[in-house]
Amino acid sequence: MIYRVCFVCTGNICRSPMAESVFRARTAEAGLDGVVEVDSAGTGGWHEGDSADPRTVSVLEEHGYDGAHTARQFQPSWFSRLDLVIALDTGHLKALRRLAPTPEDAAKVRLLRSYDPAAGDDLDVPDPYYGGLDGFEECLEMVEAASEGLLGAVREQTEGRVA
């Protein structure tokens, strides 16, 4: 049985595709690519059908990750098929929990940086869209740091599953 994780930010062109690409690479490295399905979406549909921001693609590819992506908007109906919905900041967390059809679905929503013990109380991944390339680099660092803890949590949830 497949374990499904969806990363969500605002427009699905910067933070969430970055998190999707990094976490997909982590699950593949861990031998979980046949057990864990990873995707992403945005809380809004402004960029639906667009590729990831060129700065996102540049930073991902520079660090050895896949930059291919097509933006889409998160749909409340997806909760029933998802095991974990990962919000990139507290605004997304609140929006997703409001969209959740049931309390069980709302409980599936977590902040990405809550999986990074070094994050402390600052659990938002800042939106790099209106800044320079250094903001995208910082975003990648935060995503990579949190991905290790997230991988451990997902590995625990998928123990014994076979693709």
NORWO-V174683 format. One record per residue. N is the residue number from 0. PHI is phi in whole degrees, -180 to 180 (999 if undefined). PSI is psi in radians with two decimals (none if undefined). D_FIRST is the distance of its C-alpha to the first C-alpha in Angstrom with 1 decimal. Layout:
N,PHI,PSI,D_FIRST + N,PHI,PSI,D_FIRST
This chain:
0,999,2.29,0.0 + 1,-79,2.41,3.8 + 2,-100,2.15,6.6 + 3,-110,2.23,9.6 + 4,-122,2.31,13.2 + 5,-126,2.20,16.3 + 6,-93,2.39,19.8 + 7,-132,2.26,22.7 + 8,-128,-2.76,26.5 + 9,-75,-1.08,29.4 + 10,-108,-0.08,29.7 + 11,63,0.66,26.6 + 12,-128,-0.16,29.0 + 13,-123,-1.41,29.7 + 14,-70,-0.88,27.6 + 15,-69,-0.66,24.1 + 16,-66,-0.54,24.0 + 17,-65,-0.83,25.4 + 18,-63,-0.72,22.7 + 19,-59,-0.86,20.0 + 20,-63,-0.80,21.6 + 21,-64,-0.81,22.2 + 22,-71,-0.59,18.8 + 23,-61,-0.73,17.2 + 24,-64,-0.72,19.8 + 25,-64,-0.72,19.0 + 26,-68,-0.63,15.3 + 27,-66,-0.78,16.5 + 28,-60,-0.57,19.3 + 29,-86,0.02,17.1 + 30,75,0.37,15.0 + 31,-106,0.13,11.8 + 32,-63,-0.40,12.3 + 33,-90,-0.13,9.5 + 34,-108,-0.54,7.0 + 35,-116,2.24,8.9 + 36,-106,2.29,10.4 + 37,-122,2.30,14.0 + 38,-148,-3.00,16.6 + 39,-153,2.90,19.8 + 40,-161,3.02,22.2 + 41,-116,2.72,25.6 + 42,-71,-0.41,27.0 + 43,-119,2.88,29.7 + 44,-105,0.28,29.9 + 45,-55,-0.66,33.0 + 46,-108,0.20,31.5 + 47,-51,2.25,29.0 + 48,90,-0.21,28.9 + 49,-82,2.78,30.7 + 50,-76,2.97,29.8 + 51,-64,2.71,29.5 + 52,-53,2.39,32.9 + 53,-56,-0.53,34.7 + 54,-70,-0.64,35.2 + 55,-62,-0.87,31.4 + 56,-60,-0.78,31.0 + 57,-60,-0.85,34.0 + 58,-66,-0.76,32.8 + 59,-60,-0.89,29.3 + 60,-67,-0.60,30.7 + 61,-62,-0.50,33.5 + 62,-102,0.24,31.0 + 63,87,0.26,28.9 + 64,-102,2.80,26.1 + 65,-75,2.28,25.2 + 66,-102,-0.03,27.2 + 67,-68,2.34,25.9 + 68,-168,2.57,24.9 + 69,-131,2.13,25.5 + 70,-70,2.59,26.0 + 71,-152,2.88,24.7 + 72,-100,2.40,25.1 + 73,-66,2.39,22.5 + 74,-116,2.34,22.1 + 75,-55,-0.52,21.7 + 76,-65,-0.32,19.5 + 77,-71,-0.40,16.7 + 78,-53,-0.65,16.4 + 79,-65,-0.46,14.4 + 80,-102,-0.13,11.5 + 81,-97,2.52,12.0 + 82,-95,-0.53,11.2 + 83,-149,2.30,14.4 + 84,-118,2.06,17.5 + 85,-106,1.98,19.9 + 86,-87,2.51,23.5 + 87,-90,-0.31,26.1 + 88,-152,3.00,29.0 + 89,-65,-0.52,30.1 + 90,-63,-0.75,31.1 + 91,-66,-0.73,27.7 + 92,-56,-0.87,26.3 + 93,-64,-0.77,28.9 + 94,-62,-0.76,28.3 + 95,-67,-0.71,24.5 + 96,-66,-0.58,25.0 + 97,-68,-0.60,27.7 + 98,-74,-0.40,25.4 + 99,-62,2.21,22.7 + 100,-69,-0.42,23.0 + 101,-137,2.82,22.4 + 102,-60,-0.58,23.0 + 103,-65,-0.69,19.4 + 104,-68,-0.72,18.7 + 105,-61,-0.58,21.7 + 106,-71,-0.26,20.4 + 107,-77,-0.25,17.5 + 108,-88,2.19,20.3 + 109,-136,2.72,21.6 + 110,-83,2.36,24.3 + 111,-56,-0.84,23.4 + 112,-72,-0.12,26.5 + 113,-67,-0.24,25.7 + 114,-92,0.04,23.7 + 115,-112,1.82,26.9 + 116,-59,-0.44,29.3 + 117,-80,-0.13,32.2 + 118,-71,-0.41,31.9 + 119,65,-2.35,33.8 + 120,-89,-0.21,34.4 + 121,-90,1.61,34.2 + 122,-100,0.05,30.5 + 123,-86,2.45,31.1 + 124,-94,1.98,30.6 + 125,-61,2.53,33.8 + 126,-75,2.04,33.8 + 127,-85,-0.07,35.4 + 128,-52,-0.78,36.2 + 129,-91,0.14,39.9 + 130,-114,-2.85,40.7 + 131,-92,-3.05,41.1 + 132,-61,-0.52,38.9 + 133,-62,-0.54,39.2 + 134,-67,-0.58,37.0 + 135,-72,-0.66,34.2 + 136,-63,-0.77,34.6 + 137,-63,-0.72,34.5 + 138,-60,-0.81,31.4 + 139,-60,-0.75,29.7 + 140,-59,-0.77,31.0 + 141,-65,-0.73,29.5 + 142,-64,-0.80,26.1 + 143,-63,-0.76,26.1 + 144,-62,-0.75,27.3 + 145,-75,-0.48,24.7 + 146,-63,-0.55,21.8 + 147,-64,-0.83,22.4 + 148,-66,-0.69,22.0 + 149,-63,-0.73,19.0 + 150,-59,-0.74,17.3 + 151,-61,-0.75,18.2 + 152,-66,-0.73,16.8 + 153,-69,-0.69,13.4 + 154,-58,-0.73,13.5 + 155,-62,-0.73,14.3 + 156,-71,-0.46,11.5 + 157,-102,0.05,8.8 + 158,-54,2.23,11.1 + 159,89,-0.16,9.9 + 160,-78,2.54,6.3 + 161,-123,2.38,6.6 + 162,-69,none,6.2
